Amino acid sequence: MATEELSSRTMESKKVKGLYFIGEVVDVTGWLGGYNFQCVWASGVAAGESA
């Protein structure tokens, strides 16, 4: 999924209200070694607090 189609604050789709994407589904690249876990957890918290 292209990240420009998501709200970076809530992880909600800009095209479909009420649809959230988190974790590995979102096309975020970064260093290996735990950084991807941080992205997964942070996006989950953002979506959970917004839903």
mmCIF entry with sequence, helices, sheets and N, C-alpha, C, O atoms, coordinates in Angstrom:
data_MODEL
# 
_entry.id   MODEL 
# 
_entity.id                         1 
_entity.type                       polymer 
_entity.pdbx_number_of_molecules   1 
# 
_entity_poly.entity_id                      1 
_entity_poly.type                           'polypeptide(L)' 
_entity_poly.nstd_linkage                   no 
_entity_poly.nstd_monomer                   no 
_entity_poly.pdbx_seq_one_letter_code       MATEELSSRTMESKKVKGLYFIGEVVDVTGWLGGYNFQCVWASGVAAGESA 
_entity_poly.pdbx_seq_one_letter_code_can   MATEELSSRTMESKKVKGLYFIGEVVDVTGWLGGYNFQCVWASGVAAGESA 
_entity_poly.pdbx_strand_id                 A 
# 
loop_
_entity_poly_seq.entity_id 
_entity_poly_seq.num 
_entity_poly_seq.mon_id 
_entity_poly_seq.hetero 
1 1  MET n 
1 2  ALA n 
1 3  THR n 
1 4  GLU n 
1 5  GLU n 
1 6  LEU n 
1 7  SER n 
1 8  SER n 
1 9  ARG n 
1 10 THR n 
1 11 MET n 
1 12 GLU n 
1 13 SER n 
1 14 LYS n 
1 15 LYS n 
1 16 VAL n 
1 17 LYS n 
1 18 GLY n 
1 19 LEU n 
1 20 TYR n 
1 21 PHE n 
1 22 ILE n 
1 23 GLY n 
1 24 GLU n 
1 25 VAL n 
1 26 VAL n 
1 27 ASP n 
1 28 VAL n 
1 29 THR n 
1 30 GLY n 
1 31 TRP n 
1 32 LEU n 
1 33 GLY n 
1 34 GLY n 
1 35 TYR n 
1 36 ASN n 
1 37 PHE n 
1 38 GLN n 
1 39 CYS n 
1 40 VAL n 
1 41 TRP n 
1 42 ALA n 
1 43 SER n 
1 44 GLY n 
1 45 VAL n 
1 46 ALA n 
1 47 ALA n 
1 48 GLY n 
1 49 GLU n 
1 50 SER n 
1 51 ALA n 
# 
_struct_asym.id          A 
_struct_asym.entity_id   1 
# 
loop_
_struct_conf.conf_type_id 
_struct_conf.id 
_struct_conf.pdbx_PDB_helix_id 
_struct_conf.beg_label_comp_id 
_struct_conf.beg_label_asym_id 
_struct_conf.beg_label_seq_id 
_struct_conf.pdbx_beg_PDB_ins_code 
_struct_conf.end_label_comp_id 
_struct_conf.end_label_asym_id 
_struct_conf.end_label_seq_id 
_struct_conf.pdbx_end_PDB_ins_code 
_struct_conf.beg_auth_comp_id 
_struct_conf.beg_auth_asym_id 
_struct_conf.beg_auth_seq_id 
_struct_conf.end_auth_comp_id 
_struct_conf.end_auth_asym_id 
_struct_conf.end_auth_seq_id 
_struct_conf.pdbx_PDB_helix_class 
_struct_conf.details 
_struct_conf.pdbx_PDB_helix_length 
HELX_P HELX_P1 AA1 THR A 3  ? GLU A 5  ? THR A 3  GLU A 5  5 ? 3  
HELX_P HELX_P2 AA2 GLY A 23 ? VAL A 25 ? GLY A 23 VAL A 25 5 ? 3  
HELX_P HELX_P3 AA3 TYR A 35 ? SER A 50 ? TYR A 35 SER A 50 1 ? 16 
# 
_struct_conf_type.id          HELX_P 
_struct_conf_type.criteria    ? 
_struct_conf_type.reference   ? 
# 
loop_
_atom_site.group_PDB 
_atom_site.id 
_atom_site.type_symbol 
_atom_site.label_atom_id 
_atom_site.label_alt_id 
_atom_site.label_comp_id 
_atom_site.label_asym_id 
_atom_site.label_entity_id 
_atom_site.label_seq_id 
_atom_site.pdbx_PDB_ins_code 
_atom_site.Cartn_x 
_atom_site.Cartn_y 
_atom_site.Cartn_z 
_atom_site.occupancy 
_atom_site.B_iso_or_equiv 
_atom_site.pdbx_formal_charge 
_atom_site.auth_seq_id 
_atom_site.auth_comp_id 
_atom_site.auth_asym_id 
_atom_site.auth_atom_id 
_atom_site.pdbx_PDB_model_num 
ATOM 1   N N  . MET A 1 1  ? 0.845   -1.171 0.000  1.00 0.00 ? 1  MET A N  1 
ATOM 2   C CA . MET A 1 1  ? 0.000   0.000  0.000  1.00 0.00 ? 1  MET A CA 1 
ATOM 3   C C  . MET A 1 1  ? 0.886   1.228  0.000  1.00 0.00 ? 1  MET A C  1 
ATOM 4   O O  . MET A 1 1  ? 1.876   1.288  0.729  1.00 0.00 ? 1  MET A O  1 
ATOM 5   N N  . ALA A 1 2  ? 0.538   2.188  -0.801 1.00 0.00 ? 2  ALA A N  1 
ATOM 6   C CA . ALA A 1 2  ? 1.269   3.447  -0.856 1.00 0.00 ? 2  ALA A CA 1 
ATOM 7   C C  . ALA A 1 2  ? 0.932   4.284  0.377  1.00 0.00 ? 2  ALA A C  1 
ATOM 8   O O  . ALA A 1 2  ? -0.239  4.470  0.709  1.00 0.00 ? 2  ALA A O  1 
ATOM 9   N N  . THR A 1 3  ? 1.950   4.779  1.041  1.00 0.00 ? 3  THR A N  1 
ATOM 10  C CA . THR A 1 3  ? 1.730   5.510  2.281  1.00 0.00 ? 3  THR A CA 1 
ATOM 11  C C  . THR A 1 3  ? 1.051   6.856  2.068  1.00 0.00 ? 3  THR A C  1 
ATOM 12  O O  . THR A 1 3  ? 0.456   7.390  3.005  1.00 0.00 ? 3  THR A O  1 
ATOM 13  N N  . GLU A 1 4  ? 1.120   7.422  0.865  1.00 0.00 ? 4  GLU A N  1 
ATOM 14  C CA . GLU A 1 4  ? 0.461   8.709  0.632  1.00 0.00 ? 4  GLU A CA 1 
ATOM 15  C C  . GLU A 1 4  ? -1.061  8.587  0.638  1.00 0.00 ? 4  GLU A C  1 
ATOM 16  O O  . GLU A 1 4  ? -1.762  9.599  0.666  1.00 0.00 ? 4  GLU A O  1 
ATOM 17  N N  . GLU A 1 5  ? -1.573  7.369  0.612  1.00 0.00 ? 5  GLU A N  1 
ATOM 18  C CA . GLU A 1 5  ? -3.017  7.144  0.668  1.00 0.00 ? 5  GLU A CA 1 
ATOM 19  C C  . GLU A 1 5  ? -3.532  6.997  2.096  1.00 0.00 ? 5  GLU A C  1 
ATOM 20  O O  . GLU A 1 5  ? -4.718  6.749  2.312  1.00 0.00 ? 5  GLU A O  1 
ATOM 21  N N  . LEU A 1 6  ? -2.622  7.153  3.083  1.00 0.00 ? 6  LEU A N  1 
ATOM 22  C CA . LEU A 1 6  ? -2.995  7.023  4.492  1.00 0.00 ? 6  LEU A CA 1 
ATOM 23  C C  . LEU A 1 6  ? -2.726  8.309  5.251  1.00 0.00 ? 6  LEU A C  1 
ATOM 24  O O  . LEU A 1 6  ? -1.814  9.064  4.913  1.00 0.00 ? 6  LEU A O  1 
ATOM 25  N N  . SER A 1 7  ? -3.514  8.548  6.263  1.00 0.00 ? 7  SER A N  1 
ATOM 26  C CA . SER A 1 7  ? -3.218  9.632  7.196  1.00 0.00 ? 7  SER A CA 1 
ATOM 27  C C  . SER A 1 7  ? -2.060  9.163  8.070  1.00 0.00 ? 7  SER A C  1 
ATOM 28  O O  . SER A 1 7  ? -2.141  8.099  8.684  1.00 0.00 ? 7  SER A O  1 
ATOM 29  N N  . SER A 1 8  ? -0.999  9.936  8.132  1.00 0.00 ? 8  SER A N  1 
ATOM 30  C CA . SER A 1 8  ? 0.152   9.531  8.949  1.00 0.00 ? 8  SER A CA 1 
ATOM 31  C C  . SER A 1 8  ? -0.137  9.642  10.443 1.00 0.00 ? 8  SER A C  1 
ATOM 32  O O  . SER A 1 8  ? 0.579   9.057  11.254 1.00 0.00 ? 8  SER A O  1 
ATOM 33  N N  . ARG A 1 9  ? -1.161  10.375 10.810 1.00 0.00 ? 9  ARG A N  1 
ATOM 34  C CA . ARG A 1 9  ? -1.516  10.541 12.222 1.00 0.00 ? 9  ARG A CA 1 
ATOM 35  C C  . ARG A 1 9  ? -2.398  9.412  12.728 1.00 0.00 ? 9  ARG A C  1 
ATOM 36  O O  . ARG A 1 9  ? -2.264  8.981  13.873 1.00 0.00 ? 9  ARG A O  1 
ATOM 37  N N  . THR A 1 10 ? -3.313  8.926  11.866 1.00 0.00 ? 10 THR A N  1 
ATOM 38  C CA . THR A 1 10 ? -4.285  7.930  12.312 1.00 0.00 ? 10 THR A CA 1 
ATOM 39  C C  . THR A 1 10 ? -4.170  6.586  11.599 1.00 0.00 ? 10 THR A C  1 
ATOM 40  O O  . THR A 1 10 ? -4.759  5.601  12.044 1.00 0.00 ? 10 THR A O  1 
ATOM 41  N N  . MET A 1 11 ? -3.426  6.531  10.508 1.00 0.00 ? 11 MET A N  1 
ATOM 42  C CA . MET A 1 11 ? -3.291  5.333  9.668  1.00 0.00 ? 11 MET A CA 1 
ATOM 43  C C  . MET A 1 11 ? -4.606  4.979  8.961  1.00 0.00 ? 11 MET A C  1 
ATOM 44  O O  . MET A 1 11 ? -4.778  3.853  8.496  1.00 0.00 ? 11 MET A O  1 
ATOM 45  N N  . GLU A 1 12 ? -5.527  5.939  8.884  1.00 0.00 ? 12 GLU A N  1 
ATOM 46  C CA . GLU A 1 12 ? -6.805  5.722  8.210  1.00 0.00 ? 12 GLU A CA 1 
ATOM 47  C C  . GLU A 1 12 ? -6.641  5.992  6.715  1.00 0.00 ? 12 GLU A C  1 
ATOM 48  O O  . GLU A 1 12 ? -5.918  6.901  6.309  1.00 0.00 ? 12 GLU A O  1 
ATOM 49  N N  . SER A 1 13 ? -7.318  5.195  5.920  1.00 0.00 ? 13 SER A N  1 
ATOM 50  C CA . SER A 1 13 ? -7.331  5.400  4.478  1.00 0.00 ? 13 SER A CA 1 
ATOM 51  C C  . SER A 1 13 ? -7.959  6.742  4.155  1.00 0.00 ? 13 SER A C  1 
ATOM 52  O O  . SER A 1 13 ? -8.969  7.119  4.749  1.00 0.00 ? 13 SER A O  1 
ATOM 53  N N  . LYS A 1 14 ? -7.363  7.465  3.213  1.00 0.00 ? 14 LYS A N  1 
ATOM 54  C CA . LYS A 1 14 ? -7.932  8.735  2.780  1.00 0.00 ? 14 LYS A CA 1 
ATOM 55  C C  . LYS A 1 14 ? -9.080  8.512  1.806  1.00 0.00 ? 14 LYS A C  1 
ATOM 56  O O  . LYS A 1 14 ? -9.868  9.423  1.550  1.00 0.00 ? 14 LYS A O  1 
ATOM 57  N N  . LYS A 1 15 ? -9.176  7.300  1.262  1.00 0.00 ? 15 LYS A N  1 
ATOM 58  C CA . LYS A 1 15 ? -10.209 6.984  0.278  1.00 0.00 ? 15 LYS A CA 1 
ATOM 59  C C  . LYS A 1 15 ? -11.444 6.339  0.893  1.00 0.00 ? 15 LYS A C  1 
ATOM 60  O O  . LYS A 1 15 ? -12.556 6.534  0.403  1.00 0.00 ? 15 LYS A O  1 
ATOM 61  N N  . VAL A 1 16 ? -11.251 5.558  1.979  1.00 0.00 ? 16 VAL A N  1 
ATOM 62  C CA . VAL A 1 16 ? -12.366 4.835  2.597  1.00 0.00 ? 16 VAL A CA 1 
ATOM 63  C C  . VAL A 1 16 ? -12.388 5.155  4.090  1.00 0.00 ? 16 VAL A C  1 
ATOM 64  O O  . VAL A 1 16 ? -11.546 4.674  4.849  1.00 0.00 ? 16 VAL A O  1 
ATOM 65  N N  . LYS A 1 17 ? -13.345 5.958  4.496  1.00 0.00 ? 17 LYS A N  1 
ATOM 66  C CA . LYS A 1 17 ? -13.451 6.347  5.909  1.00 0.00 ? 17 LYS A CA 1 
ATOM 67  C C  . LYS A 1 17 ? -13.690 5.109  6.781  1.00 0.00 ? 17 LYS A C  1 
ATOM 68  O O  . LYS A 1 17 ? -14.506 4.249  6.448  1.00 0.00 ? 17 LYS A O  1 
ATOM 69  N N  . GLY A 1 18 ? -12.969 5.036  7.891  1.00 0.00 ? 18 GLY A N  1 
ATOM 70  C CA . GLY A 1 18 ? -13.126 3.922  8.819  1.00 0.00 ? 18 GLY A CA 1 
ATOM 71  C C  . GLY A 1 18 ? -12.263 2.714  8.503  1.00 0.00 ? 18 GLY A C  1 
ATOM 72  O O  . GLY A 1 18 ? -12.339 1.710  9.210  1.00 0.00 ? 18 GLY A O  1 
ATOM 73  N N  . LEU A 1 19 ? -11.438 2.782  7.456  1.00 0.00 ? 19 LEU A N  1 
ATOM 74  C CA . LEU A 1 19 ? -10.558 1.676  7.078  1.00 0.00 ? 19 LEU A CA 1 
ATOM 75  C C  . LEU A 1 19 ? -9.132  2.043  7.465  1.00 0.00 ? 19 LEU A C  1 
ATOM 76  O O  . LEU A 1 19 ? -8.595  3.047  6.997  1.00 0.00 ? 19 LEU A O  1 
ATOM 77  N N  . TYR A 1 20 ? -8.523  1.231  8.317  1.00 0.00 ? 20 TYR A N  1 
ATOM 78  C CA . TYR A 1 20 ? -7.192  1.506  8.839  1.00 0.00 ? 20 TYR A CA 1 
ATOM 79  C C  . TYR A 1 20 ? -6.222  0.420  8.387  1.00 0.00 ? 20 TYR A C  1 
ATOM 80  O O  . TYR A 1 20 ? -6.601  -0.741 8.233  1.00 0.00 ? 20 TYR A O  1 
ATOM 81  N N  . PHE A 1 21 ? -4.975  0.808  8.179  1.00 0.00 ? 21 PHE A N  1 
ATOM 82  C CA . PHE A 1 21 ? -3.919  -0.137 7.809  1.00 0.00 ? 21 PHE A CA 1 
ATOM 83  C C  . PHE A 1 21 ? -2.756  0.039  8.762  1.00 0.00 ? 21 PHE A C  1 
ATOM 84  O O  . PHE A 1 21 ? -2.352  1.160  9.070  1.00 0.00 ? 21 PHE A O  1 
ATOM 85  N N  . ILE A 1 22 ? -2.219  -1.084 9.228  1.00 0.00 ? 22 ILE A N  1 
ATOM 86  C CA . ILE A 1 22 ? -1.094  -1.018 10.159 1.00 0.00 ? 22 ILE A CA 1 
ATOM 87  C C  . ILE A 1 22 ? -0.065  -2.086 9.812  1.00 0.00 ? 22 ILE A C  1 
ATOM 88  O O  . ILE A 1 22 ? -0.332  -3.001 9.033  1.00 0.00 ? 22 ILE A O  1 
ATOM 89  N N  . GLY A 1 23 ? 1.098   -1.951 10.399 1.00 0.00 ? 23 GLY A N  1 
ATOM 90  C CA . GLY A 1 23 ? 2.129   -2.971 10.355 1.00 0.00 ? 23 GLY A CA 1 
ATOM 91  C C  . GLY A 1 23 ? 2.690   -3.291 8.992  1.00 0.00 ? 23 GLY A C  1 
ATOM 92  O O  . GLY A 1 23 ? 2.969   -2.396 8.194  1.00 0.00 ? 23 GLY A O  1 
ATOM 93  N N  . GLU A 1 24 ? 2.852   -4.572 8.731  1.00 0.00 ? 24 GLU A N  1 
ATOM 94  C CA . GLU A 1 24 ? 3.515   -5.052 7.528  1.00 0.00 ? 24 GLU A CA 1 
ATOM 95  C C  . GLU A 1 24 ? 2.737   -4.752 6.251  1.00 0.00 ? 24 GLU A C  1 
ATOM 96  O O  . GLU A 1 24 ? 3.300   -4.813 5.158  1.00 0.00 ? 24 GLU A O  1 
ATOM 97  N N  . VAL A 1 25 ? 1.462   -4.431 6.371  1.00 0.00 ? 25 VAL A N  1 
ATOM 98  C CA . VAL A 1 25 ? 0.648   -4.112 5.195  1.00 0.00 ? 25 VAL A CA 1 
ATOM 99  C C  . VAL A 1 25 ? 1.105   -2.790 4.577  1.00 0.00 ? 25 VAL A C  1 
ATOM 100 O O  . VAL A 1 25 ? 1.025   -2.605 3.363  1.00 0.00 ? 25 VAL A O  1 
ATOM 101 N N  . VAL A 1 26 ? 1.580   -1.886 5.411  1.00 0.00 ? 26 VAL A N  1 
ATOM 102 C CA . VAL A 1 26 ? 1.995   -0.569 4.951  1.00 0.00 ? 26 VAL A CA 1 
ATOM 103 C C  . VAL A 1 26 ? 3.411   -0.668 4.387  1.00 0.00 ? 26 VAL A C  1 
ATOM 104 O O  . VAL A 1 26 ? 4.289   -1.270 5.005  1.00 0.00 ? 26 VAL A O  1 
ATOM 105 N N  . ASP A 1 27 ? 3.628   -0.080 3.222  1.00 0.00 ? 27 ASP A N  1 
ATOM 106 C CA . ASP A 1 27 ? 4.919   -0.158 2.534  1.00 0.00 ? 27 ASP A CA 1 
ATOM 107 C C  . ASP A 1 27 ? 5.897   0.849  3.127  1.00 0.00 ? 27 ASP A C  1 
ATOM 108 O O  . ASP A 1 27 ? 6.122   1.925  2.572  1.00 0.00 ? 27 ASP A O  1 
ATOM 109 N N  . VAL A 1 28 ? 6.476   0.471  4.273  1.00 0.00 ? 28 VAL A N  1 
ATOM 110 C CA . VAL A 1 28 ? 7.474   1.310  4.927  1.00 0.00 ? 28 VAL A CA 1 
ATOM 111 C C  . VAL A 1 28 ? 8.781   0.539  4.931  1.00 0.00 ? 28 VAL A C  1 
ATOM 112 O O  . VAL A 1 28 ? 8.846   -0.590 5.418  1.00 0.00 ? 28 VAL A O  1 
ATOM 113 N N  . THR A 1 29 ? 9.815   1.151  4.390  1.00 0.00 ? 29 THR A N  1 
ATOM 114 C CA . THR A 1 29 ? 11.114  0.490  4.379  1.00 0.00 ? 29 THR A CA 1 
ATOM 115 C C  . THR A 1 29 ? 11.982  1.088  5.464  1.00 0.00 ? 29 THR A C  1 
ATOM 116 O O  . THR A 1 29 ? 11.818  2.249  5.839  1.00 0.00 ? 29 THR A O  1 
ATOM 117 N N  . GLY A 1 30 ? 12.900  0.297  5.961  1.00 0.00 ? 30 GLY A N  1 
ATOM 118 C CA . GLY A 1 30 ? 13.791  0.783  6.999  1.00 0.00 ? 30 GLY A CA 1 
ATOM 119 C C  . GLY A 1 30 ? 14.854  -0.249 7.310  1.00 0.00 ? 30 GLY A C  1 
ATOM 120 O O  . GLY A 1 30 ? 14.898  -1.325 6.713  1.00 0.00 ? 30 GLY A O  1 
ATOM 121 N N  . TRP A 1 31 ? 15.690  0.092  8.237  1.00 0.00 ? 31 TRP A N  1 
ATOM 122 C CA . TRP A 1 31 ? 16.750  -0.810 8.651  1.00 0.00 ? 31 TRP A CA 1 
ATOM 123 C C  . TRP A 1 31 ? 16.153  -2.033 9.341  1.00 0.00 ? 31 TRP A C  1 
ATOM 124 O O  . TRP A 1 31 ? 15.100  -1.951 9.973  1.00 0.00 ? 31 TRP A O  1 
ATOM 125 N N  . LEU A 1 32 ? 16.819  -3.134 9.215  1.00 0.00 ? 32 LEU A N  1 
ATOM 126 C CA . LEU A 1 32 ? 16.411  -4.348 9.916  1.00 0.00 ? 32 LEU A CA 1 
ATOM 127 C C  . LEU A 1 32 ? 16.944  -4.314 11.340 1.00 0.00 ? 32 LEU A C  1 
ATOM 128 O O  . LEU A 1 32 ? 17.817  -3.509 11.664 1.00 0.00 ? 32 LEU A O  1 
ATOM 129 N N  . GLY A 1 33 ? 16.425  -5.176 12.175 1.00 0.00 ? 33 GLY A N  1 
ATOM 130 C CA . GLY A 1 33 ? 16.933  -5.271 13.526 1.00 0.00 ? 33 GLY A CA 1 
ATOM 131 C C  . GLY A 1 33 ? 16.037  -4.623 14.558 1.00 0.00 ? 33 GLY A C  1 
ATOM 132 O O  . GLY A 1 33 ? 16.530  -4.035 15.521 1.00 0.00 ? 33 GLY A O  1 
ATOM 133 N N  . GLY A 1 34 ? 14.743  -4.717 14.379 1.00 0.00 ? 34 GLY A N  1 
ATOM 134 C CA . GLY A 1 34 ? 13.835  -4.199 15.372 1.00 0.00 ? 34 GLY A CA 1 
ATOM 135 C C  . GLY A 1 34 ? 13.116  -2.924 14.975 1.00 0.00 ? 34 GLY A C  1 
ATOM 136 O O  . GLY A 1 34 ? 12.080  -2.599 15.553 1.00 0.00 ? 34 GLY A O  1 
ATOM 137 N N  . TYR A 1 35 ? 13.641  -2.198 14.005 1.00 0.00 ? 35 TYR A N  1 
ATOM 138 C CA . TYR A 1 35 ? 12.994  -0.954 13.595 1.00 0.00 ? 35 TYR A CA 1 
ATOM 139 C C  . TYR A 1 35 ? 11.628  -1.219 12.983 1.00 0.00 ? 35 TYR A C  1 
ATOM 140 O O  . TYR A 1 35 ? 10.696  -0.436 13.171 1.00 0.00 ? 35 TYR A O  1 
ATOM 141 N N  . ASN A 1 36 ? 11.507  -2.322 12.250 1.00 0.00 ? 36 ASN A N  1 
ATOM 142 C CA . ASN A 1 36 ? 10.202  -2.642 11.667 1.00 0.00 ? 36 ASN A CA 1 
ATOM 143 C C  . ASN A 1 36 ? 9.184   -2.955 12.764 1.00 0.00 ? 36 ASN A C  1 
ATOM 144 O O  . ASN A 1 36 ? 8.000   -2.669 12.590 1.00 0.00 ? 36 ASN A O  1 
ATOM 145 N N  . PHE A 1 37 ? 9.610   -3.530 13.876 1.00 0.00 ? 37 PHE A N  1 
ATOM 146 C CA . PHE A 1 37 ? 8.701   -3.779 14.995 1.00 0.00 ? 37 PHE A CA 1 
ATOM 147 C C  . PHE A 1 37 ? 8.188   -2.458 15.563 1.00 0.00 ? 37 PHE A C  1 
ATOM 148 O O  . PHE A 1 37 ? 7.009   -2.343 15.899 1.00 0.00 ? 37 PHE A O  1 
ATOM 149 N N  . GLN A 1 38 ? 9.052   -1.479 15.668 1.00 0.00 ? 38 GLN A N  1 
ATOM 150 C CA . GLN A 1 38 ? 8.640   -0.167 16.181 1.00 0.00 ? 38 GLN A CA 1 
ATOM 151 C C  . GLN A 1 38 ? 7.568   0.443  15.285 1.00 0.00 ? 38 GLN A C  1 
ATOM 152 O O  . GLN A 1 38 ? 6.599   1.021  15.776 1.00 0.00 ? 38 GLN A O  1 
ATOM 153 N N  . CYS A 1 39 ? 7.740   0.314  13.976 1.00 0.00 ? 39 CYS A N  1 
ATOM 154 C CA . CYS A 1 39 ? 6.747   0.838  13.031 1.00 0.00 ? 39 CYS A CA 1 
ATOM 155 C C  . CYS A 1 39 ? 5.418   0.114  13.191 1.00 0.00 ? 39 CYS A C  1 
ATOM 156 O O  . CYS A 1 39 ? 4.361   0.743  13.162 1.00 0.00 ? 39 CYS A O  1 
ATOM 157 N N  . VAL A 1 40 ? 5.464   -1.197 13.360 1.00 0.00 ? 40 VAL A N  1 
ATOM 158 C CA . VAL A 1 40 ? 4.247   -1.992 13.531 1.00 0.00 ? 40 VAL A CA 1 
ATOM 159 C C  . VAL A 1 40 ? 3.513   -1.578 14.802 1.00 0.00 ? 40 VAL A C  1 
ATOM 160 O O  . VAL A 1 40 ? 2.303   -1.354 14.779 1.00 0.00 ? 40 VAL A O  1 
ATOM 161 N N  . TRP A 1 41 ? 4.239   -1.479 15.901 1.00 0.00 ? 41 TRP A N  1 
ATOM 162 C CA . TRP A 1 41 ? 3.599   -1.121 17.170 1.00 0.00 ? 41 TRP A CA 1 
ATOM 163 C C  . TRP A 1 41 ? 3.063   0.305  17.138 1.00 0.00 ? 41 TRP A C  1 
ATOM 164 O O  . TRP A 1 41 ? 1.946   0.558  17.588 1.00 0.00 ? 41 TRP A O  1 
ATOM 165 N N  . ALA A 1 42 ? 3.844   1.225  16.616 1.00 0.00 ? 42 ALA A N  1 
ATOM 166 C CA . ALA A 1 42 ? 3.427   2.628  16.581 1.00 0.00 ? 42 ALA A CA 1 
ATOM 167 C C  . ALA A 1 42 ? 2.200   2.818  15.691 1.00 0.00 ? 42 ALA A C  1 
ATOM 168 O O  . ALA A 1 42 ? 1.282   3.558  16.047 1.00 0.00 ? 42 ALA A O  1 
ATOM 169 N N  . SER A 1 43 ? 2.181   2.152  14.536 1.00 0.00 ? 43 SER A N  1 
ATOM 170 C CA . SER A 1 43 ? 1.024   2.292  13.650 1.00 0.00 ? 43 SER A CA 1 
ATOM 171 C C  . SER A 1 43 ? -0.214  1.655  14.287 1.00 0.00 ? 43 SER A C  1 
ATOM 172 O O  . SER A 1 43 ? -1.326  2.148  14.102 1.00 0.00 ? 43 SER A O  1 
ATOM 173 N N  . GLY A 1 44 ? -0.029  0.574  15.026 1.00 0.00 ? 44 GLY A N  1 
ATOM 174 C CA . GLY A 1 44 ? -1.150  -0.057 15.728 1.00 0.00 ? 44 GLY A CA 1 
ATOM 175 C C  . GLY A 1 44 ? -1.739  0.839  16.797 1.00 0.00 ? 44 GLY A C  1 
ATOM 176 O O  . GLY A 1 44 ? -2.958  0.925  16.944 1.00 0.00 ? 44 GLY A O  1 
ATOM 177 N N  . VAL A 1 45 ? -0.876  1.506  17.542 1.00 0.00 ? 45 VAL A N  1 
ATOM 178 C CA . VAL A 1 45 ? -1.334  2.432  18.582 1.00 0.00 ? 45 VAL A CA 1 
ATOM 179 C C  . VAL A 1 45 ? -2.067  3.612  17.950 1.00 0.00 ? 45 VAL A C  1 
ATOM 180 O O  . VAL A 1 45 ? -3.130  4.014  18.423 1.00 0.00 ? 45 VAL A O  1 
ATOM 181 N N  . ALA A 1 46 ? -1.499  4.164  16.883 1.00 0.00 ? 46 ALA A N  1 
ATOM 182 C CA . ALA A 1 46 ? -2.132  5.313  16.211 1.00 0.00 ? 46 ALA A CA 1 
ATOM 183 C C  . ALA A 1 46 ? -3.520  4.949  15.693 1.00 0.00 ? 46 ALA A C  1 
ATOM 184 O O  . ALA A 1 46 ? -4.474  5.706  15.876 1.00 0.00 ? 46 ALA A O  1 
ATOM 185 N N  . ALA A 1 47 ? -3.631  3.800  15.053 1.00 0.00 ? 47 ALA A N  1 
ATOM 186 C CA . ALA A 1 47 ? -4.928  3.372  14.514 1.00 0.00 ? 47 ALA A CA 1 
ATOM 187 C C  . ALA A 1 47 ? -5.904  3.046  15.642 1.00 0.00 ? 47 ALA A C  1 
ATOM 188 O O  . ALA A 1 47 ? -7.081  3.398  15.564 1.00 0.00 ? 47 ALA A O  1 
ATOM 189 N N  . GLY A 1 48 ? -5.427  2.384  16.677 1.00 0.00 ? 48 GLY A N  1 
ATOM 190 C CA . GLY A 1 48 ? -6.288  1.999  17.793 1.00 0.00 ? 48 GLY A CA 1 
ATOM 191 C C  . GLY A 1 48 ? -6.855  3.197  18.541 1.00 0.00 ? 48 GLY A C  1 
ATOM 192 O O  . GLY A 1 48 ? -8.019  3.189  18.941 1.00 0.00 ? 48 GLY A O  1 
ATOM 193 N N  . GLU A 1 49 ? -6.046  4.213  18.726 1.00 0.00 ? 49 GLU A N  1 
ATOM 194 C CA . GLU A 1 49 ? -6.515  5.405  19.423 1.00 0.00 ? 49 GLU A CA 1 
ATOM 195 C C  . GLU A 1 49 ? -7.464  6.226  18.567 1.00 0.00 ? 49 GLU A C  1 
ATOM 196 O O  . GLU A 1 49 ? -8.253  7.006  19.100 1.00 0.00 ? 49 GLU A O  1 
ATOM 197 N N  . SER A 1 50 ? -7.405  6.067  17.263 1.00 0.00 ? 50 SER A N  1 
ATOM 198 C CA . SER A 1 50 ? -8.244  6.840  16.360 1.00 0.00 ? 50 SER A CA 1 
ATOM 199 C C  . SER A 1 50 ? -9.565  6.156  16.022 1.00 0.00 ? 50 SER A C  1 
ATOM 200 O O  . SER A 1 50 ? -10.534 6.818  15.651 1.00 0.00 ? 50 SER A O  1 
ATOM 201 N N  . ALA A 1 51 ? -9.602  4.854  16.147 1.00 0.00 ? 51 ALA A N  1 
ATOM 202 C CA . ALA A 1 51 ? -10.793 4.096  15.736 1.00 0.00 ? 51 ALA A CA 1 
ATOM 203 C C  . ALA A 1 51 ? -11.934 4.250  16.710 1.00 0.00 ? 51 ALA A C  1 
ATOM 204 O O  . ALA A 1 51 ? -13.003 3.675  16.504 1.00 0.00 ? 51 ALA A O  1 
# 
